[in-house]
Amino acid sequence: ARRRPNLTIETHAHVLRLELKGNRCTGITYRQNGREITVNALQDVILCAGAIQSPQILELSGIGRPDVLGKVGIAVKHRLDGVGENYIDHFATRLNWKLKNAITLNQMARGWRLGMAVFEYFTQRTGILTLGTGLVHGFVKSQAQMPTPDVQYFVVHASYANAAERILDKHPGMTIGVSQLRPKSKGSIHIQSADPQVMPAIRPNFLSVEEDRQSLIEGMKIARRIMQRPAMQAFVELETGPGIDVQTDEQWLEFAQRNGQTIYHPIATCRMGEDADAVVDSSLRVRGMTGLRVVDASVIPSMVSGNIQGAVMAVAERGADLILEAASLH
Ligand SMILES: Cc1cc2nc3c(=O)[nH]c(=O)nc-3n(C[C@H](O)[C@H](O)[C@H](O)COP(=O)(O)OP(=O)(O)OC[C@H]3O[C@@H](n4cnc5c(N)ncnc54)[C@H](O)[C@@H]3O)c2cc1C
């Protein structure tokens, strides 16, 4: 696509805002090498800065909630209360076990074994350096009567001594990441400054809905039960996280709140729909505006049952079809 005469790619270009004339989006202004450059759009501007920064750019341009824009001194050019609202994400906890009778990534990723792995990678292009982190995934129903699974497992043959700093345990270990597939808890992502360099405030409100708490708690309990089966016990020395002392729902929840984090699947901050709070319509056009579409994860209205990249690609493919269709009518 780079060779197409009608395509120009600008890199290291930070979009500051959309240019609006009344309710029409006429172009964008970006900063590159310290210079501000405005480009005009002949037809549409397609905003695809992702679920965190697409709402940020809309708000910086005066499109959004009057209370949010007012707080940072940006004049409302087009009121759309749904911008930055409805933020949904996958929240996961990590359960860890110390293993026996097994060599895991914890050992393979250090010392002479790491040296061998590097050699294997460069000579044969095989080995641990060619693997993703989660090699086994599982989908389970936290309650038998559910029509479809509500919990996803992400099984890793490694365990962290310090997850934040990505430091592995020295002993053999494994992890099961547990996340609820379709969380009902919703948060928001909004600008906290009129300065485009200041990151927006991300307020996830994870586990604010009881159904989400129960799903995750049951999902963690089932993961423990799987590891307590004889086939797995042959390899288990000790449950290190949360530890077998954690037994009641309150303790599981406390562990989840302390230990859990996003797995980076933000969606719905420019939610698609036909209702008053939707940001884009079913053709991905910003409601009430012309010449402006959003095509990225932010338009996905509710969580998909798994990692979201496939759904994002589907949105992109559909968005491309819609844009072509509209262009052919001109
Ligand atoms: C660490 C991590 C791991 C993940 N792992 C998985 C996984 O294993 N499986 C899976 O399915 N999904 C995974 N995801 C999620 C997946 O990557 C995202 O859902 C997907 O990339 C979203 O696509 P997008 O086009 O909406 O946004 P993005 O891919 O985020 O693209 C947005 C682009 O806009 C640019 N941008 C933003 N603001 C501006 C601005 N002001 N000016 C100029 N450019 C701007 C950004 O630099 C970026 O290139 C992961 C995400 C992360 C962060």
The ligand as an SDF file (V2000), in Angstrom:
LIG
                    3D

 53 58  0  0  0  0  0  0  0  0999 V2000
    0.5080   -4.9440   25.8950 C   0  0  0  0  0  0  0  0  0  0  0  0
   -0.6780   -5.3450   25.0580 C   0  0  0  0  0  0  0  0  0  0  0  0
   -0.8780   -6.6860   24.7570 C   0  0  0  0  0  0  0  0  0  0  0  0
   -1.9820   -7.0770   23.9960 C   0  0  0  0  0  0  0  0  0  0  0  0
   -2.1420   -8.3930   23.6910 N   0  0  0  0  0  0  0  0  0  0  0  0
   -3.1690   -8.7860   22.9200 C   0  0  0  0  0  0  0  0  0  0  0  0
   -3.3380  -10.1410   22.5520 C   0  0  0  0  0  0  0  0  0  0  0  0
   -2.5250  -10.9920   22.9000 O   0  0  0  0  0  0  0  0  0  0  0  0
   -4.3980  -10.4760   21.7930 N   0  0  0  0  0  0  0  0  0  0  0  0
   -5.3300   -9.5580   21.3830 C   0  0  0  0  0  0  0  0  0  0  0  0
   -6.3000   -9.9470   20.7250 O   0  0  0  0  0  0  0  0  0  0  0  0
   -5.1980   -8.2630   21.7120 N   0  0  0  0  0  0  0  0  0  0  0  0
   -4.1510   -7.8540   22.4590 C   0  0  0  0  0  0  0  0  0  0  0  0
   -4.0060   -6.5350   22.7990 N   0  0  0  0  0  0  0  0  0  0  0  0
   -5.0560   -5.5940   22.3690 C   0  0  0  0  0  0  0  0  0  0  0  0
   -4.8650   -5.0890   20.9470 C   0  0  0  0  0  0  0  0  0  0  0  0
   -3.4990   -4.7770   20.7150 O   0  0  0  0  0  0  0  0  0  0  0  0
   -5.7330   -3.8380   20.7760 C   0  0  0  0  0  0  0  0  0  0  0  0
   -7.0710   -4.1640   21.0660 O   0  0  0  0  0  0  0  0  0  0  0  0
   -5.6750   -3.2800   19.3620 C   0  0  0  0  0  0  0  0  0  0  0  0
   -4.3630   -2.9730   18.9840 O   0  0  0  0  0  0  0  0  0  0  0  0
   -6.5130   -2.0200   19.2880 C   0  0  0  0  0  0  0  0  0  0  0  0
   -6.4130   -1.5090   17.9840 O   0  0  0  0  0  0  0  0  0  0  0  0
   -6.7740   -0.0200   17.6690 P   0  0  0  0  0  0  0  0  0  0  0  0
   -6.5810    0.1570   16.2110 O   0  0  0  0  0  0  0  0  0  0  0  0
   -8.0970    0.3080   18.2650 O   0  0  0  0  0  0  0  0  0  0  0  0
   -5.7220    0.8630   18.4880 O   0  0  0  0  0  0  0  0  0  0  0  0
   -4.1210    0.8420   18.4780 P   0  0  0  0  0  0  0  0  0  0  0  0
   -3.5860   -0.4420   17.9350 O   0  0  0  0  0  0  0  0  0  0  0  0
   -3.7290    1.2820   19.8430 O   0  0  0  0  0  0  0  0  0  0  0  0
   -3.7520    1.9780   17.4150 O   0  0  0  0  0  0  0  0  0  0  0  0
   -3.9030    3.3380   17.7130 C   0  0  0  0  0  0  0  0  0  0  0  0
   -2.7770    4.0930   17.0540 C   0  0  0  0  0  0  0  0  0  0  0  0
   -3.0190    5.4790   17.1520 O   0  0  0  0  0  0  0  0  0  0  0  0
   -1.8100    6.1410   17.4900 C   0  0  0  0  0  0  0  0  0  0  0  0
   -2.1670    7.3860   18.1800 N   0  0  0  0  0  0  0  0  0  0  0  0
   -2.8410    7.5630   19.3420 C   0  0  0  0  0  0  0  0  0  0  0  0
   -2.9660    8.8600   19.6330 N   0  0  0  0  0  0  0  0  0  0  0  0
   -2.3660    9.5490   18.6320 C   0  0  0  0  0  0  0  0  0  0  0  0
   -2.1720   10.9310   18.3570 C   0  0  0  0  0  0  0  0  0  0  0  0
   -2.6370   11.8890   19.1620 N   0  0  0  0  0  0  0  0  0  0  0  0
   -1.4950   11.2710   17.2260 N   0  0  0  0  0  0  0  0  0  0  0  0
   -1.0120   10.3190   16.3780 C   0  0  0  0  0  0  0  0  0  0  0  0
   -1.1820    8.9910   16.5800 N   0  0  0  0  0  0  0  0  0  0  0  0
   -1.8490    8.6110   17.7010 C   0  0  0  0  0  0  0  0  0  0  0  0
   -1.0900    5.1590   18.3880 C   0  0  0  0  0  0  0  0  0  0  0  0
    0.2830    5.4390   18.4130 O   0  0  0  0  0  0  0  0  0  0  0  0
   -1.4210    3.8400   17.6990 C   0  0  0  0  0  0  0  0  0  0  0  0
   -0.4880    3.5380   16.7010 O   0  0  0  0  0  0  0  0  0  0  0  0
   -2.9080   -6.1140   23.5360 C   0  0  0  0  0  0  0  0  0  0  0  0
   -2.6970   -4.7510   23.8290 C   0  0  0  0  0  0  0  0  0  0  0  0
   -1.5850   -4.3710   24.5680 C   0  0  0  0  0  0  0  0  0  0  0  0
   -1.3550   -2.9070   24.8630 C   0  0  0  0  0  0  0  0  0  0  0  0
  1  2  1  0
  2  3  1  0
  2 52  2  0
  3  4  2  0
  4  5  1  0
  4 50  1  0
  5  6  2  0
  6  7  1  0
  6 13  1  0
  7  8  2  0
  7  9  1  0
  9 10  1  0
 10 11  2  0
 10 12  1  0
 12 13  2  0
 13 14  1  0
 14 15  1  0
 14 50  1  0
 15 16  1  0
 16 17  1  0
 16 18  1  0
 18 19  1  0
 18 20  1  0
 20 21  1  0
 20 22  1  0
 22 23  1  0
 23 24  1  0
 24 25  2  0
 24 26  1  0
 24 27  1  0
 27 28  1  0
 28 29  2  0
 28 30  1  0
 28 31  1  0
 31 32  1  0
 32 33  1  0
 33 34  1  0
 33 48  1  0
 34 35  1  0
 35 36  1  0
 35 46  1  0
 36 37  1  0
 36 45  1  0
 37 38  2  0
 38 39  1  0
 39 40  1  0
 39 45  2  0
 40 41  1  0
 40 42  2  0
 42 43  1  0
 43 44  2  0
 44 45  1  0
 46 47  1  0
 46 48  1  0
 48 49  1  0
 50 51  2  0
 51 52  1  0
 52 53  1  0
M  END
$$$$
